[in-house]
Amino acid sequence: MFTAYVVVTVLAAAANGYSASNHFTRPQWILDTMTSYNVPLTWLPPLGVLKAAGVLGLLVGLRVTAIAVAASVGLILYYVGAMAAILRSRRYAHLPAPVPFLLLVAGSLTLRLASS
């Protein structure tokens, strides 16, 4: 069970690390997407920091259960907020976009709690 937790957590950290890096490098597609969700572009760096902190927490959480739980819950709340922003902007076709990230983090949390 712990091996599955490590694999899912490393995948979640990699996916979220990539996503966080997009908030810092600001490719045009993310600028367009955030604008379409009515999210101010000035929010990109703080949102990237939140994701990066979650990634760091997931990786440190491989050794410290409380940090793993806190990071997972934080990222889950992040993606619930992202889905709310998508719903608020009425871009319903985009609603599935955060789901893989949310499922990876939820899987990490579930496996961590099961293997503790």
Buried (B, 14 or more C-beta within 10 A) or exposed (E): EEEBBBEBBBBBBEBBBEBBBBBEEBEEEBEEBBEEBEBEEEEBEEBBEBBBBBBBBBBEBBEEEEBBBBBBBBBBEBBEEBBEBBEEBEBEEBEEBBEEBBEBBBBBBBBBEEEE
